[in-house]
Amino acid sequence: MAEIKDAYKRRYKMRSLGEDGLNIVVSIPRVVIEREAEKRGLTIRGFLEQFRAVAQFDNFEGVVYTFEGIPG
């Protein structure tokens, strides 16, 4: 994958969860959640309650995570 200019980079270990490692978990850096919450005038807890992470992947290398509001 090409280097993304002006981006922070941190490396994280992956863990498998569930029966036969059905789910793989990777942490989202706290600073990312803090920034997203601040942009929306929310506390971290409020952001976590009102938003979910969305993984986008397909015909490109890697995965991109974004956040979307939880309906309701």
Secondary structure, DSSP 8 states (H G I E B T S, - for coil): ----TT--------EEESGGG-EEE----HHHHHHHHHHTT--HHHHHHHEEEEEE-SSSSS-EEEEEE---
